[in-house]
Amino acid sequence: MAENSQERTALVIGAGIVGVCTALYLQREGFTVTLIDKAGPGETCSAVNAGGLGAGSCSPFSLPGLWRKVPGMLMNRLHPLSVPPSNFLPATPWFIRFLLAGRQRRVDEIADALLTVVSNIFEAYEPLVTDAGAKDMIQHQGRLFVYTSRRAFESGRYERNVRSSRGVEIEELDGDQTREIEPKLGPNVVHGAYQRINGHVVNPKRLVQVLAEHLVRSGGTLLREKVTGFETVTDGAPKVVTETASHTARLVVIAAGAWSRALAAQLGTEVPMQAERGYFMMLPDPGIRGPLQWNDKLLAICPMEHGLRVSSGAEFAPVDAPPDYDRALANLRQVDGLIPGLEMRELERGMGARPSMPDSMPVIGACPGHPKVLFAFGHGHIGLTLGAVTGKLIGELAAGRPTSIDITPFRPDRF
Ligand SMILES: Cc1cc2nc3c(=O)[nH]c(=O)nc-3n(C[C@H](O)[C@H](O)[C@H](O)COP(=O)(O)OP(=O)(O)OC[C@H]3O[C@@H](n4cnc5c(N)ncnc54)[C@H](O)[C@@H]3O)c2cc1C
């Protein structure tokens, strides 16, 4: 795919964390880059996440036996999993694939593949945040998983083993040891599991914006346009058509998060992606030391520069459907049962659509039938974690070099 220098032009669709990191890595490879977004950098899912950088997050979300728990989850209004009745049928094929991905052998294959990418995240972010002057936006305080029941602690054992058996260090703790790490936790915490290797971003939206500003300062172009389709050309990548213009480049990257499915379909590739929507609210931060995950309620809690972010939600609704804040906030407000005295004053709220694949793995590689179009989407729950690694891999593919990580497990035609 390497071209001579005057032909090194690339167009990246989507300025979320994946698109921005991809654009920066393409720029580092010598490409003249145009980044197109309908909303602006970091306005969608990449702005609303829990901030976690899961350097050990190699466990897929579908695990053996999960299918038995799904009906109970769907019946519980306070459970993060929800499927609006109108989306039951459209989402069924995705759920079948999701449950099949939870077979023991497949879990092992997926975890092995994910480990290769998650274990490189800090190295991949390093040059980007250094150049952008944003090194301090990535913190390394680990992640403390907390449990208020022995049952939740025991039922998390399988997933912890998936990680620890692959070398991810996890310290199992009793309630007092957990409170030593995070003294604001209440007396109802009976267990903890500390994963020191994890990091977090102190403001995910600002990170995307700072990286996009750096791209432009370094000669890149940022356009606020909505891509509506493609026009095939005889040589090179298809022309990218927006609501107001059309653009040509030698290379096109689709990094449009949960909207990528529709764009890929226009080029003849069907990917089984679902929008898995999640929600957050910001509260005043009482001085929480580092990211927490309350596993009994599946709430992520992260101290950020502008408050304490509480996030959750796995709502399988159409990507552009209006948010259901009533249900989501009822779920998030349970956080007051974990941190006594927490001031429940909502400073901000938001919703984002995760681009989720049924096997919990991203889609990275050339579009079938269009070698000059690369896919960089489908990062589900770990898109902030993987943004820079994916960008680096796309940069290597674009430069015509062998990728530093085997991307076969992530190929677009694996389904
Ligand atoms: C509540 C919640 C918590 C999360 N917590 C974490 C976490 O702790 N750690 C982690 O690693 N991940 C987390 N995630 C997941 C992570 O946020 C996503 O995987 C990631 O943001 C996806 O990034 P993206 O760049 O692929 O997509 P997006 O951020 O959605 O960006 C896609 C961009 O494409 C643009 N676009 C779409 N269609 C078009 C078009 N036709 N024309 C032009 N532009 C277009 C959109 O405007 C958007 O800006 C969380 C997600 C949620 C919802």
The ligand as an SDF file (V2000), in Angstrom:
LIG
                    3D

 53 58  0  0  0  0  0  0  0  0999 V2000
  -20.5960    4.6180   29.3510 C   0  0  0  0  0  0  0  0  0  0  0  0
  -19.3720    4.1700   28.6050 C   0  0  0  0  0  0  0  0  0  0  0  0
  -18.2110    3.8470   29.3020 C   0  0  0  0  0  0  0  0  0  0  0  0
  -17.0740    3.4270   28.6060 C   0  0  0  0  0  0  0  0  0  0  0  0
  -15.9240    3.2200   29.3140 N   0  0  0  0  0  0  0  0  0  0  0  0
  -14.7930    2.8940   28.6690 C   0  0  0  0  0  0  0  0  0  0  0  0
  -13.5780    2.7570   29.3750 C   0  0  0  0  0  0  0  0  0  0  0  0
  -13.5090    2.9620   30.5910 O   0  0  0  0  0  0  0  0  0  0  0  0
  -12.4610    2.4100   28.6870 N   0  0  0  0  0  0  0  0  0  0  0  0
  -12.4960    2.1810   27.3250 C   0  0  0  0  0  0  0  0  0  0  0  0
  -11.4580    1.8360   26.7620 O   0  0  0  0  0  0  0  0  0  0  0  0
  -13.6260    2.3560   26.6190 N   0  0  0  0  0  0  0  0  0  0  0  0
  -14.7750    2.7040   27.2490 C   0  0  0  0  0  0  0  0  0  0  0  0
  -15.9350    2.8740   26.5570 N   0  0  0  0  0  0  0  0  0  0  0  0
  -15.9380    2.5970   25.1140 C   0  0  0  0  0  0  0  0  0  0  0  0
  -15.3020    3.7120   24.2930 C   0  0  0  0  0  0  0  0  0  0  0  0
  -15.7830    4.9750   24.7030 O   0  0  0  0  0  0  0  0  0  0  0  0
  -15.5920    3.4940   22.8170 C   0  0  0  0  0  0  0  0  0  0  0  0
  -15.1880    2.1920   22.4380 O   0  0  0  0  0  0  0  0  0  0  0  0
  -14.8400    4.5040   21.9630 C   0  0  0  0  0  0  0  0  0  0  0  0
  -15.1500    5.8110   22.3410 O   0  0  0  0  0  0  0  0  0  0  0  0
  -15.1620    4.3190   20.4950 C   0  0  0  0  0  0  0  0  0  0  0  0
  -14.4160    5.2740   19.8200 O   0  0  0  0  0  0  0  0  0  0  0  0
  -14.5980    5.5090   18.2800 P   0  0  0  0  0  0  0  0  0  0  0  0
  -13.6210    6.5400   17.8780 O   0  0  0  0  0  0  0  0  0  0  0  0
  -14.5760    4.1980   17.5770 O   0  0  0  0  0  0  0  0  0  0  0  0
  -16.1110    6.0270   18.1420 O   0  0  0  0  0  0  0  0  0  0  0  0
  -16.7730    7.4470   18.4830 P   0  0  0  0  0  0  0  0  0  0  0  0
  -16.1710    8.0670   19.6600 O   0  0  0  0  0  0  0  0  0  0  0  0
  -18.2530    7.2360   18.5040 O   0  0  0  0  0  0  0  0  0  0  0  0
  -16.3680    8.3270   17.2460 O   0  0  0  0  0  0  0  0  0  0  0  0
  -16.9370    8.1130   15.9800 C   0  0  0  0  0  0  0  0  0  0  0  0
  -17.0010    9.4440   15.2720 C   0  0  0  0  0  0  0  0  0  0  0  0
  -17.4680    9.2390   13.9450 O   0  0  0  0  0  0  0  0  0  0  0  0
  -18.2880   10.3290   13.6040 C   0  0  0  0  0  0  0  0  0  0  0  0
  -19.1590    9.9060   12.4980 N   0  0  0  0  0  0  0  0  0  0  0  0
  -20.0530    8.8910   12.5140 C   0  0  0  0  0  0  0  0  0  0  0  0
  -20.6600    8.8050   11.3220 N   0  0  0  0  0  0  0  0  0  0  0  0
  -20.1530    9.7830   10.5510 C   0  0  0  0  0  0  0  0  0  0  0  0
  -20.4080   10.2050    9.2150 C   0  0  0  0  0  0  0  0  0  0  0  0
  -21.3090    9.5830    8.4560 N   0  0  0  0  0  0  0  0  0  0  0  0
  -19.7160   11.2550    8.7380 N   0  0  0  0  0  0  0  0  0  0  0  0
  -18.7860   11.8950    9.5070 C   0  0  0  0  0  0  0  0  0  0  0  0
  -18.5210   11.5510   10.7810 N   0  0  0  0  0  0  0  0  0  0  0  0
  -19.1860   10.4910   11.2880 C   0  0  0  0  0  0  0  0  0  0  0  0
  -19.0590   10.6420   14.8810 C   0  0  0  0  0  0  0  0  0  0  0  0
  -19.5430   11.9880   14.8810 O   0  0  0  0  0  0  0  0  0  0  0  0
  -17.9880   10.4020   15.9360 C   0  0  0  0  0  0  0  0  0  0  0  0
  -17.3100   11.5890   16.3180 O   0  0  0  0  0  0  0  0  0  0  0  0
  -17.1040    3.2970   27.1980 C   0  0  0  0  0  0  0  0  0  0  0  0
  -18.2650    3.6240   26.5000 C   0  0  0  0  0  0  0  0  0  0  0  0
  -19.3750    4.0660   27.1820 C   0  0  0  0  0  0  0  0  0  0  0  0
  -20.6150    4.4500   26.3990 C   0  0  0  0  0  0  0  0  0  0  0  0
  1  2  1  0
  2  3  1  0
  2 52  2  0
  3  4  2  0
  4  5  1  0
  4 50  1  0
  5  6  2  0
  6  7  1  0
  6 13  1  0
  7  8  2  0
  7  9  1  0
  9 10  1  0
 10 11  2  0
 10 12  1  0
 12 13  2  0
 13 14  1  0
 14 15  1  0
 14 50  1  0
 15 16  1  0
 16 17  1  0
 16 18  1  0
 18 19  1  0
 18 20  1  0
 20 21  1  0
 20 22  1  0
 22 23  1  0
 23 24  1  0
 24 25  2  0
 24 26  1  0
 24 27  1  0
 27 28  1  0
 28 29  2  0
 28 30  1  0
 28 31  1  0
 31 32  1  0
 32 33  1  0
 33 34  1  0
 33 48  1  0
 34 35  1  0
 35 36  1  0
 35 46  1  0
 36 37  1  0
 36 45  1  0
 37 38  2  0
 38 39  1  0
 39 40  1  0
 39 45  2  0
 40 41  1  0
 40 42  2  0
 42 43  1  0
 43 44  2  0
 44 45  1  0
 46 47  1  0
 46 48  1  0
 48 49  1  0
 50 51  2  0
 51 52  1  0
 52 53  1  0
M  END
$$$$
